[in-house]
Amino acid sequence: AEAPNLILLDVLMPEISGLELLDSIKNNESISQIPIVFLTNLRDDDTIKQGLAKGAIGYLMKTELTPGQVVEEVKLFLNQTSQIS
């Protein structure tokens, strides 16, 4: 019933790519303002640039972060978005 404060999205998913899902989210007025951060293992500069250009606010590499570090990064993103709002 409530929208999330942030969406963590992988680039590579079984049925639809994260970039496609990002497009769908950004085109849905009721959820388009939810910040999106990619959390993936795909290290591809073009994909990163494309995701950020489509509206993602960040890109985290799973293999470079522990779960605790992911939590800290998410907190930073949430703090950034709350200051903008």
N, C-alpha and C positions, 0 to 999 in steps of 0.2 A: 504493500500500500504506500510505502514511502520510497522516494528515489534515493539511491546511494549518494554519498558525498564525493565518491571517486570511483572510477572503473579501472581495474587492471586488466589489460587485454594482451593476449599473445598474438603474434603475427601469424604463426603457422597453426592452423586449427583444421580439424577433419573435413568440415563441410563448407566452410566459408572462411576466407582469409580475414585476418584481423583488420587489414586495410579496408576490406569491403564492409565489415561490421562497423568500423569507424564511420564510413560514409553513411551507413544506415542510421546510426545514432545521431550524427550531425544533421541529418535530414528529417529527424523526428522532433518536432517542436517541443513535445512534452519532456524530452530527455536530452535535448541538444546542448544544454548548458552544463551538463555533468562533466567534470574534467576527466580526461582519459590519459593514462600512462601505459605505455607498452612495457610488458615484463616478458622478455623472450630470450632465446639463445641465438637468434638470427642476427649475425653481425654483418650487416650490409649497408654501406653508407647511403646508397640510393633509397633503400627501404626506410631507413631512419629519416632521411630528409623528406620523403613522401609522407610518412606518418605525421611528422611535425607540421608540414605544410597543410595537411588535411585537418589539423586541429588538435592533435595530441599535445599534451603539455610536457611530456617527458618520455624517456626511453631508458629502461634499466635492463642490464644484462644479467640473467639468472646465474650464469656460471661465475660471475665476478662478485656476487653478494651472498652472504649468509641469510637465512630467514630473518634474523634479528636486524640485519642491515636493511633488508627490504622494508621491514616495519618502520625503521627510522626514516628511510627515504619517503615512504608514504606519508608519514607525519609531516615531513618538510613540504611535500606537495600540498597537503591539506592546509597547512599554515599559509602557504603562498596564496592559495585560492581564496581563503577566508579574508585575507588582507585586501584582495582585489574586489571582492563582493561588497 
